[in-house]
Amino acid sequence: MAATKITVVNNGSLRVEGDFEVVDQEGRSFGLSGRTKVSLCRCGESSNKPFCDSTHKTCGFQSMIVAFDLPEPKPAAVPAPAAPLTAPESTA
């Protein structure tokens, strides 16, 4: 089992439990005050984003999720080889 578990709550948040860190897009860490469980907003209406404040219960958010398998990832594109460098022809 993974050290971190994320539960998609029907009609609700993403529940994160375990050993994890939440960072913004610049890599700055949110201070979680020692919490090992947090809920992240899925409805987009929380006044405490990215964390859930239970607004999903009053804003009409609905999302029923059943787990499924993702398809295999596409292979990474192999870059084309660089053209060889050639010295300019001399005109002697």
N, C-alpha and C positions, 0 to 999 in steps of 0.2 A: 504494500500500500504506500502511496506517495506521502511525503511529509506535509503536504498541503492538500486540502480537499475543498473544492468549490461546488456548492450545491445551487442549481438553478431552481429557485422557488417559484412554483406556478403562481401567476398573477402578482409576483413580488420581486424581491431583490436577488442578487447573487450573494450567497452566504459563503464567506471565506474563513476556513478554520485551519489551524496548525501553525507551522513556522513559515512566515511570509513577510514581505515588505511591500508597502504601497508607495509608489513614486510617481511624480508628475513627469511630463514629457521631457523635462530637462534633467531628470534623474534625481531630483530633490525628494527626500523621503518625508512622508507624512508622519508626524509624531503620533503613535498609536497608544502611548502611555501603558505599554506592557500588554495590551490586548492580544489574545490569541484567536479571537473571533471578531469579524466585522461583517457588515452587510453593505454591499455596493449597489447604488441606484441603477435600475434598468428602465424606469419609466421616464427619466429625464426631467422630472418635476421637483426633485428634492431641493430644498434650500440649503442643504449641507453637502452638495456634490463634492467628491464622487460617492460619498456615503449616503446610505438610505436614511430617510427620516419618516418613513411610513406614508408619505404622500400618495403612493400608489393605491392605497386603500380608498382614497377619496377622489382621485382624478380620473377614474374610469379605466385605468391601465389593465389590459388583459393579455395574457400570454401563457398558454398551456404548452409545456415542453415535455417531450418524451425522448430519452437518450437514443442516439443513433450513431452509427459508425461513419466517420469521414472517409472519402475516397483516398486512395494512395496519393501522396504528393507528386506533382509533376517533376520530372528530373530537371536539375539545374541546367540552364543553357551553357554550353561550352563556348567560350569566346573564340572567334576566328583567329588563327595565327596572324601575327603582325607581318606585314610585307617586309622582306629583307631590305636593309639599307644598302644602296649602291652609290658609289662615287660617281660624280658627273664625268662624262667622257671628256678627255682632254683633246684640244685641237692644236696639235703641234705640227 
